[in-house]
Amino acid sequence: MLDFAKFTKYSKPGPRYTSYPTALEFSDSYEYDAYIKKLESQDATRPLSLYFHLPFCRNACYFCGCNVVFTSRDDKMLRYMEYLKRELKILSKHLDCNRQVIQMHFGGGTPTFFSAPQLGEIIEEIKSYFPNFVKDAEISCEIDPRHINEEQMRVMSEAGFNRVSFGIQDFNEKVQTAVHRIQPYAITKDAMDLARKYNMHSVNVDLIYGLPHQTLETFKETLALSLTLNPDRFAVFNYAHVPWLKKTMRKIDETTLPLPDEKLHIMQYTIDFLTSHGYKMIGMDHFAKPEDELFKAIEKGELHRNFQGYTTKGGADLIGVGLTSIGEGVDSYNQNFKDMALYEASIDAGKLPFERGVVLNADDQIRQYVIMELMSNFKLDIKRFEKLFNIEFKTYFADAIEALKPFAEDALLTIDENHIECSETGTLLIRNIAMPFDAYMKKHATNSKTFSKTV
């Protein structure tokens, strides 16, 4: 069982480390011409991972932290499709699109807000530029169960999609009302049955704890109902309440949010419940069946983390297409415009809609390796690190090792000559454990509104 008093003391703002450096370090000092040079000089032997942002939703879910455009107008979506096509055409001038594609993900927004013919048209356009999808490519889509029909699922299945994630968040009606997302169990079950009918290899669900009016008892009911759907994976996220960044979150009554102690009880119960029903904890917020490839990867220490979450598809360059999408190269990150008018204006000018990014220096790359290893696999092979970078680990990171001593004293991790390894309890505080290796944390330490809390 968790020592809740011990855990609560670690509750402080911290990054989720989908990247390092984090998006806070992205800036317009990374200029367009430099970005294009990076793109054109990518190693053609490295495979590609493609991300497409389809940003439209009809209504706001108040908990959502995604970059979303609210609309019910079909003409806006048709217009966006045309700009996506034009972006792909410009991209093809600067990128070797004949490289192998090992992963593609549709995120949003609500990707299935687009009709079946529209989805088919988008997919056909993508494959006309990227013809070399490998046989076992992971092709996935985020789906709102309230916006999916059989024709859409058929189109995705025929196009090779093999993994879908359904947003549930919570089945409790009071919680759903408070976050402006009414989604009865029957709708979710019908959507998941549809995915299985069309042979999706992995059918996953997303839950969120820390939402208004949630209690341990109400979340127990959500977990029990979710289990009856027999998902291949659970993603159980800690709600990040950042109303200073997301205006829709201001509609949530903060007095109804569960306190850290209640959230910890929910987290502990979730872990116990899912592991007792055959799931294994992977990463800081994922659970999968033992036969899942994620579980096999973490056992080998080969799990990776990128903007699309945990994956076994490492060693790829990530290409982000669409409004606000983020890409990743060997030593850089880049992000498209978040503002639709600026996104369109850039494409109208014949340029990729690149707005900002960051080029990693040598220190960034060293720290990126350490942080991503810890975030993905909960351990670091020190000797492997030293061989890779030709650096003495304990000298280079003397301050970080000192900062980790309280974690070792609390039995949250062990440090010896060869490894840093988190205990089972320590994995739940992996964001805190990674933070001492972050060279940028000091400049953000005085601003409590920079990140969401780790607990």
Rosetta blueprint (number, residue, H / E / L):
1 M L
2 L L
3 D L
4 F H
5 A H
6 K H
7 F H
8 T H
9 K L
10 Y L
11 S L
12 K L
13 P E
14 G L
15 P L
16 R L
17 Y L
18 T L
19 S L
20 Y L
21 P L
22 T L
23 A H
24 L H
25 E H
26 F L
27 S E
28 D L
29 S L
30 Y L
31 E L
32 Y H
33 D H
34 A H
35 Y H
36 I H
37 K H
38 K H
39 L H
40 E H
41 S L
42 Q L
43 D L
44 A L
45 T L
46 R L
47 P L
48 L E
49 S E
50 L E
51 Y E
52 F E
53 H E
54 L E
55 P L
56 F E
57 C E
58 R L
59 N L
60 A L
61 C L
62 Y L
63 F L
64 C L
65 G L
66 C L
67 N L
68 V L
69 V E
70 F E
71 T L
72 S L
73 R L
74 D H
75 D H
76 K H
77 M H
78 L H
79 R H
80 Y H
81 M H
82 E H
83 Y H
84 L H
85 K H
86 R H
87 E H
88 L H
89 K H
90 I H
91 L H
92 S H
93 K H
94 H H
95 L L
96 D L
97 C L
98 N L
99 R L
100 Q L
101 V E
102 I E
103 Q E
104 M E
105 H E
106 F E
107 G E
108 G E
109 G L
110 T L
111 P H
112 T H
113 F H
114 F L
115 S L
116 A H
117 P H
118 Q H
119 L H
120 G H
121 E H
122 I H
123 I H
124 E H
125 E H
126 I H
127 K H
128 S H
129 Y H
130 F L
131 P L
132 N L
133 F E
134 V E
135 K E
136 D E
137 A E
138 E E
139 I E
140 S E
141 C E
142 E E
143 I E
144 D L
145 P L
146 R L
147 H L
148 I L
149 N L
150 E H
151 E H
152 Q H
153 M H
154 R H
155 V H
156 M H
157 S H
158 E H
159 A L
160 G L
161 F L
162 N L
163 R E
164 V E
165 S E
166 F E
167 G E
168 I E
169 Q E
170 D L
171 F L
172 N L
173 E H
174 K H
175 V H
176 Q H
177 T H
178 A H
179 V L
180 H L
181 R L
182 I L
183 Q L
184 P L
185 Y H
186 A H
187 I H
188 T H
189 K H
190 D H
191 A H
192 M H
193 D H
194 L H
195 A H
196 R H
197 K H
198 Y L
199 N L
200 M L
201 H L
202 S E
203 V E
204 N E
205 V E
206 D E
207 L E
208 I E
209 Y E
210 G L
211 L L
212 P L
213 H L
214 Q L
215 T L
216 L H
217 E H
218 T H
219 F H
220 K H
221 E H
222 T H
223 L H
224 A H
225 L H
226 S H
227 L H
228 T L
229 L L
230 N L
231 P L
232 D L
233 R E
234 F E
235 A E
236 V E
237 F E
238 N E
239 Y L
240 A L
241 H L
242 V L
243 P L
244 W L
245 L L
246 K L
247 K H
248 T H
249 M H
250 R H
251 K H
252 I L
253 D L
254 E H
255 T H
256 T H
257 L L
258 P L
259 L L
260 P H
261 D H
262 E H
263 K H
264 L H
265 H H
266 I H
267 M H
268 Q H
269 Y H
270 T H
271 I H
272 D H
273 F H
274 L H
275 T H
276 S H
277 H L
278 G L
279 Y L
280 K E
281 M E
282 I E
283 G L
284 M L
285 D L
286 H E
287 F E
288 A E
289 K L
290 P L
291 E L
292 D L
293 E H
294 L H
295 F H
296 K H
297 A H
298 I H
299 E H
300 K H
301 G L
302 E L
303 L L
304 H E
305 R E
306 N E
307 F L
308 Q L
309 G E
310 Y E
311 T E
312 T L
313 K L
314 G L
315 G L
316 A L
317 D E
318 L E
319 I E
320 G E
321 V E
322 G L
323 L L
324 T L
325 S L
326 I E
327 G E
328 E E
329 G E
330 V L
331 D L
332 S E
333 Y E
334 N E
335 Q E
336 N E
337 F L
338 K L
339 D L
340 M H
341 A H
342 L H
343 Y H
344 E H
345 A H
346 S H
347 I H
348 D H
349 A L
350 G L
351 K L
352 L L
353 P L
354 F E
355 E E
356 R E
357 G E
358 V E
359 V E
360 L L
361 N L
362 A H
363 D H
364 D H
365 Q H
366 I H
367 R H
368 Q H
369 Y H
370 V H
371 I H
372 M H
373 E H
374 L H
375 M H
376 S H
377 N H
378 F L
379 K E
380 L E
381 D E
382 I H
383 K H
384 R H
385 F H
386 E H
387 K H
388 L H
389 F H
390 N L
391 I L
392 E L
393 F H
394 K H
395 T H
396 Y H
397 F L
398 A H
399 D H
400 A H
401 I H
402 E H
403 A H
404 L L
405 K H
406 P H
407 F H
408 A H
409 E H
410 D L
411 A L
412 L L
413 L E
414 T E
415 I E
416 D L
417 E L
418 N L
419 H E
420 I E
421 E E
422 C E
423 S L
424 E L
425 T L
426 G H
427 T H
428 L H
429 L H
430 I H
431 R H
432 N H
433 I H
434 A H
435 M H
436 P H
437 F H
438 D L
439 A L
440 Y L
441 M H
442 K H
443 K H
444 H H
445 A L
446 T L
447 N L
448 S L
449 K L
450 T L
451 F L
452 S L
453 K E
454 T L
455 V L
